[in-house]
Amino acid sequence: MLKKKWLPLVLTLSLAALAGCSQNSSSTGAEGGDTASNSDAKTYKIAISQIVEHPSLDATREGFIAALKDAGIVEGENLTLDYNNAQGDSTNNLSIAQKLASANNDLVFAIATPSAQAVAAQVKETPVVFAAVTDPVSAKIVASMEQPGANVTGASDTNPEAIKQLADFIAAELPNVKTVGLVLNEGEPNAVVMADRAEQELGAHGITLVKAAVTNTSEVQQAAQSLVGKVDALYITLDNTVVSAVDTIIKIANDNKLPFFSSDRDTVEKGAFATVGFKYYDHGYQAGEMAVQILKDGKKPADLPVAMQEKLDLILNLKAAEAQGIEVTDEMKSKVQDQENNIIQ
């Protein structure tokens, strides 16, 4: 009788004890799992070297950081960023590269040709990814586009086809343009390469390129003004010195009814009439994806071919056209593939 009477109580107590043990075990396992997870979570330190501030380069940096974030590498959580801007000064640029050579970074991101050149020359151990570089081979940043070699790779912000398409557009749609003025810093290798290509492609249509040289941003306005009366249109390449003072060229173009062509979308958004190009945010994002392959997938820069911009489109600014005395025809608009995004009202 006693056994039958106490049996339910014993069973109840036993089950409660087992449940408690199970709960404690489960709780301990979860806590242990969280601890293991936290201990396994990697943190990253990335340094950025940017030659100067202007919309295209800033957008490149923003796109790069966005690609990292989308891959789970987030500033303030598991990412520390060391942002360095040379403000267009070559001495600052070299000092930044020398500093980064001795710093403990997981990766260095170099924005624009001068920054990439300095970083590639100084940083020999840490992986380096570059962007906004026109011709990384001629600039001696990489050995080749297909096999960069060493610890450096990245994304080129040009495609020779873009210059050809823009020259074709000028010749077909603005037949009165026989001379094009170019403000150029011949100290920037990327700008010189693009200027040579533009001269060749425009020349194929019988259009002459007239150059006005500058050595710094403060000279851009005077150089552009010197072209007035000598040329039928203005053009700039991906020239950091010139782009930094592009507002002065836009004003001169508008005041003198000169069609103004650029090599980047951001300048068109500011007030140039047309380009064949892409968004620099997307360009930076592309470089960021390469950085993720290095940081998370263990890829070596030497094994990652330099990326190039393949998706090109004509980009038109209709307000700029009006300011510069250009009649935008339906034929011009028809050449824009993505009219919703690339015809700027």
Rosetta blueprint (number, residue, H / E / L):
1 M L
2 L H
3 K H
4 K H
5 K H
6 W H
7 L H
8 P H
9 L H
10 V H
11 L H
12 T H
13 L H
14 S H
15 L H
16 A H
17 A H
18 L H
19 A H
20 G H
21 C H
22 S H
23 Q H
24 N H
25 S H
26 S H
27 S H
28 T H
29 G H
30 A H
31 E H
32 G H
33 G H
34 D H
35 T H
36 A H
37 S H
38 N H
39 S H
40 D H
41 A L
42 K L
43 T L
44 Y E
45 K E
46 I E
47 A E
48 I E
49 S E
50 Q E
51 I L
52 V L
53 E L
54 H L
55 P H
56 S H
57 L H
58 D H
59 A H
60 T H
61 R H
62 E H
63 G H
64 F H
65 I H
66 A H
67 A H
68 L H
69 K H
70 D H
71 A L
72 G L
73 I L
74 V L
75 E E
76 G L
77 E L
78 N L
79 L E
80 T E
81 L E
82 D E
83 Y E
84 N E
85 N E
86 A L
87 Q L
88 G L
89 D L
90 S H
91 T H
92 N H
93 N H
94 L H
95 S H
96 I H
97 A H
98 Q H
99 K H
100 L H
101 A H
102 S L
103 A L
104 N L
105 N L
106 D L
107 L E
108 V E
109 F E
110 A E
111 I E
112 A L
113 T H
114 P H
115 S H
116 A H
117 Q H
118 A H
119 V H
120 A H
121 A H
122 Q H
123 V L
124 K L
125 E L
126 T L
127 P L
128 V E
129 V E
130 F E
131 A E
132 A E
133 V E
134 T L
135 D L
136 P L
137 V L
138 S L
139 A L
140 K L
141 I L
142 V L
143 A L
144 S L
145 M L
146 E L
147 Q L
148 P L
149 G L
150 A L
151 N L
152 V E
153 T E
154 G E
155 A E
156 S E
157 D L
158 T L
159 N L
160 P H
161 E H
162 A H
163 I H
164 K H
165 Q H
166 L H
167 A H
168 D H
169 F H
170 I H
171 A H
172 A H
173 E H
174 L L
175 P L
176 N L
177 V L
178 K L
179 T E
180 V E
181 G E
182 L E
183 V E
184 L E
185 N L
186 E L
187 G L
188 E L
189 P H
190 N H
191 A H
192 V H
193 V H
194 M H
195 A H
196 D H
197 R H
198 A H
199 E H
200 Q H
201 E H
202 L H
203 G H
204 A L
205 H L
206 G L
207 I L
208 T E
209 L E
210 V E
211 K E
212 A E
213 A E
214 V L
215 T L
216 N L
217 T H
218 S H
219 E H
220 V H
221 Q H
222 Q H
223 A H
224 A H
225 Q H
226 S H
227 L H
228 V L
229 G L
230 K L
231 V L
232 D L
233 A E
234 L E
235 Y E
236 I L
237 T L
238 L L
239 D L
240 N H
241 T H
242 V H
243 V H
244 S L
245 A L
246 V H
247 D H
248 T H
249 I H
250 I H
251 K H
252 I H
253 A H
254 N H
255 D H
256 N L
257 K L
258 L L
259 P L
260 F E
261 F E
262 S L
263 S L
264 D L
265 R H
266 D H
267 T H
268 V H
269 E H
270 K H
271 G L
272 A L
273 F L
274 A E
275 T E
276 V E
277 G E
278 F L
279 K L
280 Y H
281 Y H
282 D H
283 H H
284 G H
285 Y H
286 Q H
287 A H
288 G H
289 E H
290 M H
291 A H
292 V H
293 Q H
294 I H
295 L H
296 K H
297 D H
298 G L
299 K L
300 K L
301 P H
302 A H
303 D H
304 L L
305 P L
306 V L
307 A E
308 M L
309 Q L
310 E L
311 K L
312 L L
313 D E
314 L E
315 I E
316 L E
317 N E
318 L H
319 K H
320 A H
321 A H
322 E H
323 A H
324 Q L
325 G L
326 I L
327 E L
328 V L
329 T L
330 D H
331 E H
332 M H
333 K H
334 S H
335 K L
336 V L
337 Q L
338 D L
339 Q H
340 E H
341 N H
342 N H
343 I E
344 I E
345 Q L
